[in-house]
Amino acid sequence: KFKFGKTFDNRLKQFNFKVFHRIVPSKYNLHKWQISNDDMCYICGEKETTTHILLTCKECQTFWKIVKNLIYNLYGINIDMNEKIMIIGYDIANIEYQIINVMLNFAQYTIYKMYLRKMYENKKIYTRKLFIEFKSIMRTYFRCKLNQKYLNMTEIDKIILIL
């Protein structure tokens, strides 16, 4: 319900649909659909599944450390990203964690977006580029929500200052 009902951005809804149904165009899926010749990640040599792209590839591990540190500094919560949190979210029953889930969702979307760019441009993703893109997306989102008065003003101010 959170990822489809509480998310106002259609790009995120489409991304979440692809993750939930395991149809992200990873090399594993492209190979399974007979579009690609192999299903191995060119960086670490493992099968390039959706989970691999969004969580376990060493290219995004440093980025996740930064995002987890950001959440810890803002909320004092230490999140251990795993496949369950990637698909469902972090403690979605607790309304206090809505912004944390928005941040995690945008972090995943940022990795996905940069992955698609990398795939078509044959370039590596760097943590710095991921974080710059993440900051840009988050600032835009929170400024929009601030104008619509959907979220708590002090919480948004705190996040925008850190970003």
Secondary structure by P-SEA (a helix, b strand, c coil): cccccccccaaaaaaaaaaaacccccaaaaaaaccccccccccccccccccccccccccaaaaaaaaaaaaaaaccccccccccccccccccccccaaaaaaaaaaaaaaaaaaaaaaaaacccccaaaaaaaaaaaaaaaaaaaaaaccccaaaaaaaaaac
